[in-house]
Amino acid sequence: MTSRAAKIDRLAQTAVRPPDPEGDSDDGSSAGVSLAASAWRRLRRNPVFLTGATVIGLFVLLALIAPLIAPHDPGLRLLEDQVSRARNEIPPGQPGHPMGGDQYGRDFFSRMLLGSQQTLMVALLATVIGLGGGLVLGTLAGAFGGWVDTLVMRIVDVMLSIPSLLLAVSIGALFAEQTQFTVILAVAIVQIPIFARLLRGTMLGVRESDHVLAARSLGVKSRSIVFRHILPNSLGPVIVQSTLVLAIAILDAAALSFLGLGAADDAIPEWGQMLGNAQDFFDSQPHLAFWPAGCIIVVALGFTLMGESMREALDPRQRR
């Protein structure tokens, strides 16, 4: 059985791929290259991908170093004596507080920096949980087929029939106490059917490929075929989709926080939460909403640009 598995592994690795028109060898002759290598050649010259990757790189770097460069504790009301609720005034920019304070006298610049870290954490955890749930359901449907496939896909269809934001709001409202974890869980559950349907469709296509049919003809066990050949070769589109889902997760988490379904304790800032807290000051202090909203839009756009570029580069039809 070991020799049979080795033969299938070699067959999968040496499967014939269409030649890449850009895949010239060093001596000038045309040579076939892998899909990943061809995609990378396209991506590294794609200004859209480079723009998105730059935005995401700066965002991740900022989130990592935010605790080190934030000048003040985001929960301390250092400028509370300059807040006038009667005249709807908040502390302006001043030495030590370049962006002034918020409606409670907390340093706005420090809250923006630390908010990037919380926003990244919410988006990543929600995407990872949604990806994990989608992998389980998609693998069950794509590997077993039959009534298992029918049952899983009907559940997925029901979840997809509900608008994502409405479903996230409904899930978030089920919890008696709103925390950061409830936001993550609500956003993650919304993403599960997206990953499940995509993985299931990809696995159905890979299941009919030559190396899988050869494995069956050699008597390789079904479990080995699924986990060694079908599933690994089906993860590419799912991984690319996870990049796009990160953008959706950021927007959904911000929407939940804006609607009051985010963490009740705002001592630890998050951009969506800051945007929700600023809605009573749109007319007099628009910058309280402008900066978190602008950051959310730019970061979501960065993930979208990078994800769409990766999806186009990995599309075999684009290789012609």
SVG drawing of the C-alpha trace seen along z (x, -y; Angstrom):
<svg xmlns="http://www.w3.org/2000/svg" viewBox="-33 -76 53 78">
<polyline fill="none" stroke="black" stroke-width="0.4" points="0.0,0.0 2.9,-2.3 4.2,-1.9 0.8,-2.6 0.5,-5.8 3.9,-6.8 2.9,-6.3 -0.2,-8.5 1.9,-11.2 4.2,-11.2 1.3,-11.3 -0.3,-14.3 3.0,-16.1 3.8,-15.5 0.3,-16.2 0.5,-18.0 -0.3,-21.7 -0.9,-24.1 2.2,-26.1 2.5,-29.6 3.1,-32.1 5.2,-34.1 7.1,-31.0 10.3,-31.3 13.4,-29.5 16.8,-31.1 17.9,-29.9 14.9,-31.6 12.9,-28.4 9.3,-28.2 8.8,-25.9 5.8,-24.9 5.5,-26.2 3.2,-25.6 0.0,-27.5 1.5,-29.1 4.7,-30.2 2.7,-31.7 0.4,-33.5 3.3,-35.0 4.9,-36.3 1.6,-38.0 1.1,-39.3 4.5,-40.9 3.9,-43.1 0.3,-43.9 -0.1,-47.4 -3.5,-46.5 -2.0,-43.6 1.0,-45.7 -1.3,-48.5 -3.4,-46.2 -0.4,-44.3 1.2,-47.6 -2.0,-48.8 -2.3,-45.5 1.4,-45.4 1.2,-48.8 -2.0,-47.9 -0.5,-44.8 2.7,-46.6 0.7,-49.3 -1.4,-46.8 1.8,-45.0 3.6,-48.1 0.6,-50.1 1.1,-49.2 4.7,-50.5 4.0,-53.8 0.7,-54.8 1.6,-57.7 -1.2,-57.2 -3.5,-54.6 -6.6,-54.6 -8.9,-54.2 -7.6,-57.1 -9.7,-60.4 -6.6,-62.6 -8.4,-65.6 -11.8,-65.3 -11.5,-68.8 -11.6,-70.2 -14.8,-68.4 -18.0,-70.6 -21.1,-68.7 -23.3,-71.8 -21.5,-73.4 -20.7,-70.1 -17.0,-70.8 -14.2,-68.3 -10.4,-68.8 -8.7,-70.0 -5.2,-69.0 -2.5,-70.1 1.1,-69.2 1.1,-65.5 -2.3,-64.9 -1.9,-65.5 -5.5,-64.5 -7.0,-65.9 -9.5,-63.9 -12.8,-62.2 -16.1,-63.0 -14.8,-61.5 -11.5,-63.3 -9.4,-60.2 -6.5,-60.6 -7.9,-60.1 -4.6,-59.3 -3.8,-56.5 -7.3,-55.1 -6.9,-55.1 -3.6,-53.2 -4.8,-50.6 -8.1,-50.3 -6.1,-48.9 -4.9,-46.0 -8.5,-45.1 -9.9,-45.4 -7.2,-43.1 -7.8,-40.6 -11.5,-40.5 -11.2,-40.1 -8.5,-37.4 -10.3,-35.3 -13.6,-35.6 -12.1,-34.5 -10.2,-31.6 -13.3,-30.3 -15.4,-30.7 -12.7,-29.0 -12.5,-26.1 -16.3,-25.6 -16.5,-25.8 -13.7,-23.3 -15.5,-20.8 -18.9,-21.2 -17.3,-21.4 -15.2,-18.3 -18.2,-16.3 -20.3,-17.4 -17.5,-17.0 -16.0,-13.8 -19.1,-11.7 -21.7,-13.0 -25.2,-11.4 -27.5,-12.3 -24.6,-13.9 -24.0,-16.3 -27.7,-17.0 -28.1,-17.7 -25.1,-20.0 -25.9,-21.9 -29.5,-22.6 -28.3,-24.0 -25.8,-26.1 -28.5,-27.3 -30.7,-28.4 -27.8,-30.4 -27.0,-32.0 -30.6,-33.0 -30.4,-35.4 -28.5,-38.7 -25.1,-38.4 -25.5,-41.5 -29.0,-40.6 -27.8,-37.1 -24.9,-38.6 -27.1,-41.0 -29.6,-38.2 -26.8,-36.0 -25.2,-38.9 -28.6,-39.8 -28.9,-36.2 -26.3,-36.9 -27.3,-38.4 -24.0,-40.3 -22.2,-41.9 -18.5,-41.3 -15.7,-41.2 -16.1,-37.4 -19.8,-37.7 -18.9,-40.0 -16.2,-37.5 -18.6,-34.6 -21.4,-36.3 -19.2,-37.4 -17.6,-33.9 -20.9,-32.0 -21.9,-34.2 -18.7,-33.2 -19.0,-29.4 -21.5,-28.8 -19.3,-30.8 -16.3,-28.6 -18.3,-25.4 -20.0,-25.9 -16.7,-27.0 -14.7,-24.0 -17.5,-21.5 -17.6,-22.8 -13.8,-22.6 -13.7,-19.1 -16.3,-17.9 -14.2,-19.1 -10.9,-17.6 -12.7,-14.3 -12.9,-13.6 -9.3,-14.5 -7.0,-11.9 -4.8,-11.3 -7.8,-10.7 -9.3,-8.3 -5.9,-6.5 -5.8,-6.3 -9.2,-4.6 -8.2,-2.2 -5.1,-1.2 -7.3,-0.5 -6.1,-3.4 -8.4,-3.9 -11.1,-6.5 -9.9,-8.4 -6.4,-8.6 -7.7,-9.9 -9.7,-12.6 -7.1,-13.9 -4.0,-13.4 -5.2,-14.3 -8.7,-15.8 -8.6,-18.2 -5.0,-19.6 -5.7,-20.3 -9.0,-22.1 -7.7,-24.6 -6.3,-27.2 -9.5,-29.0 -10.6,-28.7 -7.4,-30.4 -7.8,-33.2 -11.4,-33.6 -10.3,-34.0 -8.4,-37.2 -11.7,-38.6 -13.6,-37.5 -11.2,-39.4 -12.5,-42.6 -16.1,-41.5 -15.3,-40.6 -13.9,-44.1 -17.0,-45.7 -19.5,-43.4 -17.7,-43.8 -17.7,-47.5 -21.5,-47.4 -22.3,-45.3 -20.3,-47.7 -22.0,-50.7 -25.4,-49.2 -24.5,-48.7 -23.8,-45.0 -20.1,-45.3 -18.2,-45.1 -20.0,-47.1 -16.6,-48.2 -15.0,-50.8 -11.9,-51.1 -10.3,-48.9 -11.0,-50.7 -12.0,-49.2 -12.6,-51.2 -16.2,-50.1 -17.0,-50.8 -15.4,-54.3 -17.5,-55.0 -20.6,-54.0 -19.7,-56.2 -19.2,-59.2 -22.7,-59.1 -24.0,-61.7 -21.3,-64.1 -21.5,-64.0 -22.6,-67.6 -20.2,-69.2 -17.2,-66.9 -17.1,-65.0 -13.5,-64.0 -14.5,-61.5 -16.3,-59.5 -14.1,-60.4 -10.9,-58.8 -12.2,-55.4 -14.5,-55.2 -11.7,-56.2 -9.3,-53.6 -12.0,-50.8 -12.6,-51.7 -9.0,-51.8 -8.1,-48.5 -11.1,-46.7 -10.2,-48.0 -6.7,-46.8 -7.8,-43.2 -10.3,-43.4 -7.7,-44.5 -5.2,-41.9 -7.8,-39.1 -9.3,-39.9 -5.8,-40.1 -4.9,-36.7 -8.2,-35.2 -7.6,-36.4 -3.9,-35.3 -4.9,-31.8 -7.6,-31.4 -6.4,-28.9 -8.4,-30.7 -6.2,-33.8 -3.1,-31.8 -4.1,-31.7"/>
</svg>
